Amino acid sequence: MKKYVVMLLAMLFLSGCVTKTVLIDTENDTTERVAALEGRDFEDAASSMIEDMLEMGTLSKPNGQPYILIISRIENDTMQRIDVDELTKSIRIALMKSGKVRVTAFQEDNMVMQSAQLRKSKEFNQANVRQKNSLAAPELSLSGKINQREFRVSGDKRIEYRFSMSITDLSNGLTVWEGEKKIKKIADKNAVTW
Amino acid sequence: MKNKILLIMLSVFLLGCASPIEYDREIFSITSDVKLESINSVSNVRERDGQVLVQVQGVSSKNQSVYYKVEWFDYNFINISSDLSRWKRANLRENSDFLWKMVAPSKRAVSYKIYITREIGDGLLD
């Protein structure tokens, strides 16, 4: 009998330890923010820059055809380990959906270059094999930088993140668009941002 | 004394009758807790690339924080999902003008609807 009571108590104790996990609707996520960069910061920065790019109209080719864009270097000058793809992915998806840009992946997808080796193989139907002189060369390049600065203000920590990006015309080296988004946060002085 | 009470009751009654603002309900969906003096939108199609640009302007009745977002639709009134259709927050000042600029996510977008509300919840799904 005593054994049953102990078991029952143990079960009650353990069931009290079950942590609740809930899904968040990303469309209207207003839950508490953290001091470090998080997904919503990247979404805000990307959305703001996409709007600016589309509003400026500089990505509209005179003949209506899409530009070929390559994603260049995005420098992470923060104290955090960041996957900069979080920022560039949203931008490239939105730009591709806009119909103004097509992104070349020859730099990031090794298979683009390696697929040329199939030309030598008799195992493959050559109709599907990429021929010489068929890769689309990039016309525009997207590059950028993410900065972080921290200050002490009235005992709190003030953190400023700056996302800056630019699009360069590779035919002449001129910048056709430049954008910047600042995200500022005030957190407890002990908040960790790295 | 009786006259004063009648006067107070009349003014309370009339206050309750304050007419809501007129706006185009095909373009705007505004919740009743958002207090505005006026709101309207101007749109134009950029000649160069067919991109729709929208400017919303209005006057707020009080100091308030609101959320707004725009949904874009194609010729068949099918919603074009986009990163640009996100809730944005704006602080409006009493009797002050506000101006929001919006840009269509692609040339396919030909019409739009703007949603304005005070509260969007915390996003937690039960």
Interface residues (C-beta under 8 A of the other chain):
Chain A: V22 L23 I24 D25 T26 E27 N28 D29 T30 T31 E43 A46 S47 I50 E51 L54 E55 G57 S60 G64 S90 I93 A94 K97 S98 G99 K100
Chain B: R46 R48 D49 Q51 L53 S82 D83 L84 R86 W87 K101 M102 V103 A104 P105 S106 K107 R108 I120 G121 D122 G123 L124 L125 D126
